[in-house]
Amino acid sequence: MTRPPRSSTKTLFATDHEAGERIMSHLYGKAVAEQPQMRAEALARLEDERDAKAGRLGLFDAIPRQLGPLPPYRHEPPQAPYWLSPSGQSR
C-alpha cells in the first residue's frame, strides 16, 4: 500500500497568529453582513413549504421580508465539556 503524498500547505489556526485574526475578523464581518438576507430567504422558503403541505399553492413564491437586525455577536469563553464538573468528576 502506498502512502498519499504530503500536502505542501500548512494549516493556519486562526487563534494562533495575527494573520488568522485578520482572516477570521473578515469572515465574521462578511457573515454578519449576509446573515439577515439569508435568514429572510430561508423563512420565505419555509413559508412556501408549509403552504404546499397545507395544500395552499400560490402563483408566486413567498417574498423574503425585511427583518430587523440580530443582536451583535458576543464572544463567550470556552467551557469545559458538560460531562465534567469543576472537580473533574463526571456528573
HELIX and SHEET records of a PDB file:
HELIX    1   1 GLU A   18  LYS A   53  1                                  36    
END                                                                             
